[in-house]
């Protein structure tokens, strides 16, 4: 079982999970629907199953590409720790568990579960035909706050859409930074990415633009729900970390890409969610 933990990199769940928690408690605190532990646990289960399926399928589909890329050659499938068949089986099992969990929540989540899986699994194909693959990844993770809101209410609302768009552009922006490492490899292998398409300097400018949009979308909820000082402090912290990751990465120095990608963004999402929850608990 330990090999599957390595295959799906559970640490990466830190990106979308805090925003799913925001979506869940936004619904609980702005509607008449009560808090329910079962719904929260089912929402968390859906996050885990979807993430497992998406990442295992990505590793399965990219196994030949990973094998010839020096940066990824030691991933589990190229290194022989997990077979392609095992990875595909793991993907299918988690897809079934995801659909089953949504069926226990409500009919809206059940009916939309194939759409969610199509997005998070379909991302793995996109690098083969479009440099906008980073935004498709962002879309997949951006379903988290909207999906969590649907878990509670079974209905759509504008504010969780703001958070979904914030995640879409946030993830799209930092995935561009991460992809800077493979610019030359992607170009040689005829794979699509923003860095391979635009070059490092222009790719970083586009990443900055995406992060500016993300900052705008985390500010917009202030005009629709009674968020106050804790939330504003969280927004400021989130924006400062977006700025920080662009200060430590440049077209000529990629030595701190991993710090920008994993550490900075992981801290940004967790702390932002904590400030949101503090606002909900102490000021609402």
N, C-alpha and C positions, 0 to 999 in steps of 0.2 A: 504493500500500500504506500510506503514511503516514496517510491519512485513516482507515483502519481502526484504527490505534493510538489515534487520538483518539476514535473511536466507542466503543471498548470500555474505554478508560481503564485501561491495564495497571497503573497505580499502585494501583488498588483491589485487585489480587491480593494485596497485602501483608497483607490482613486474614486470609484463610483459609490461605494457603500455609504460614506458619510452623506452624500447627496440623497441617497435613497432614504436615509433616516430623516433628513430634512423634509422630504416629500411626505413621509408618513406622518410626522408630527405636525406638519403644516395642515394636513387634512383633519387630524384629531382636534386641533385647536382653532380651526376656522369654520368648522361645520358642526352639525348636531350629532355626528357619528362618534360614539364613545371609543375610548382606548380599549383594545382587546389584545391580550398577550398572544392568543393563537394567531391573529392576523399578523402581528409583528414577527413571530417566529416563522410563519409561512412566507412572509416577504423576504426575510433573511435567507431562508432556504432557497427561494427562487433566485436570489442574487448569487448564491454559491453555485447552484446547478447551471445557471446560464453562463457564469464565468468559467466554470469547468469545461462546459461544452465548447465554448468559443475558443478558449486557449488550446485545448487538446486538439480541436479540429485544425486550428492554425498550424500547430506543430506537425500534424499529420500531412496537411496539404503542402507545407513548405519544406518537407523533409529533404528533398533533393537540393533545394536552394540552400538550406542551412548547411548541408554537408560540404558545399564548395565555398562557403563564406568563412574565412578564418575566424571572424568574430562569433559565429554561431555553430561552428563545427562540433563543439562539445555539448550541444544540447542533447537531450535524452535519446531521441530517435537516431540521429546520426551517430551518436556515441554507442548505441546498442543497448542502452539501459532499459528502453521501452521499445517494443516492436510496433510497426505501423498498425498492425491488426489490433494490438492492445489499445493504442491511442484512439482508433476509430470506434472500438467497442465502448471505451470509456466515454467518448462523445455521445454515442447513441443512448447509453444508459442515463447520462445526465440530461439529455433532451427529454426522455420519457419521464424522468423524475420532475423536471421543470413543468411539463404539461400537467402531470398529475397534481403537483402542488397548486398550480393556478386553478385547477378544477375544484380544489377545496376552498378557494377564496371566494370567487364569484364568477358568474357567467361571462362578464365583460373581459376579465383577465384570461379566462379560458379561451374565448374566441380570438383574443389578440395574441395569445401565446405563439402561434405559428409565425405571425408577423415579427414578433420580437426575435424568435430564433432565426428567421430568414435574414434579419439585419446583422445579428452578432456572428452568425456563421458565414454569411455572404461577404463580410469584410475580408475574409481570407483570400478571396478571389480578386479583389479590386486592384491590388498592386500590379496585376497582370495586364490591366487595360486602362487605368486612369490614375493620374497623380493626385486626384482628390481622395485617395484611399484614407488619408489622415482624417478627413471629415466624416467618412463612413465609420471609422473607428469611434470618433467622437459621438456620432449619432447612436451607435450601439450602447455606449456608456451613458449617453444622455437620456436614454429611456428610463434610467433608474429613478430619478425623482418623480417623473410623471407616472411610472408604473406603480411606485409606492403609494402615490396619492390615489390611484385607481383601486389599490388593495383595500383602502379604507372606505372609499365612497362609491366606487363603480362608475364615477362620472368624471368628465374632463373639466379643467378650470385653467384660466389664463396664467395664474401665478406659478404653478408647477411647470408650465411650459417655459416660463422665463428661466427657471432653474435648469431645465433640460437644454435650452439653448446655451446657457452659461457653460454647462458641461461639454456640450458639443464643441464650442470654440476653444474652451480651455484645453481639452484633450487633443483636438486637432492641432493647436499651437504647440503643445509640448511634444507631440509625436513627430512634428516636423523637426524639432530640435534633436530628438533621439535619432531620426533618420539621417541627420548630417553625417553620422559615422559611416553610413553605407552609400554615400553619394556616388563614388567611383564604381563600387561593386554593382549597384543598381543599374548604372548606365551601361556597364560592360555586359550585364546579363539581360539587358532590354526590359528591365523592370521599371515600373513607374513610381515616382515619389516626387514631392515638391523640390527637394534638394537636387535630384537628378535632372529635373525639368528646368529649374530656374538658377541653379547654382547656390552655393552656401549663403552669400550675402543677401540676395533677393529672398531666399527662403526664410532667413531670419527676420527680414522686414515683414514678410507675410505672417509669420508666427506672431510677431508683435501686434499686428493688426487684429489677428484672431483673439489674442489675449485682451486687447482693448475692448473688443465686442463682449467677451466674457465678463469683464469688469462692469460694463454697462448693464448686462442682464442680471447681475447680482444686486445692482442698485435699484432696478425697477420695482422689485417687490415692496420697497419702502413706500411706494405711492398707492399700494393696494391693500396691504394688511398692516396692523398696528405694531410694526417693528420699531424698536427704539435703540437705546445707546449700546447695549451689548452687541446688537446686530451691526450697527454702524462700525463699532470697533472691529468686528469680524471682517467686514468688507474692507476696511483699511488694511488689516493684516494680510488678507487674501491678495489685494492689489499690490502691496509691497513685495510679496513673495513672487508674484508674476514679474514685477520689474527686476527683482533680484536675479532670477534665473537668466534673464537677458543680459545682465551685467557680467555674469560669470562665464558666458559662452560667447565666442566670437568666431568669425569665419577662419581665423588663423590659429585658434586655440580651442580644441575640443576636449581638453583633458578633464574638464569638469562637467561633461554632458551627463554622466550618471548621477552626479549630485543634483543637477538641475532637474533631471527626469524623475528620479525616484524620491530622493530625500525632500527636496523643496516642494514638489507637488503633493507628496503624501502628507507633509506637515500642513500645507495650505488647506487641503480638503478637511482634515480632521479638526484643525483649530477653528475653521470657519463654521463647521457643524456644531462644535461645542459652544461657540458664541451664539449661534442661532438658538440652541436649546436653552442656554442661560436666559436669553431674552424671553423665550416662551415661558420658562418656569418662574422667573422673578418679576417680569414686567407686564405680563398679560393678565 
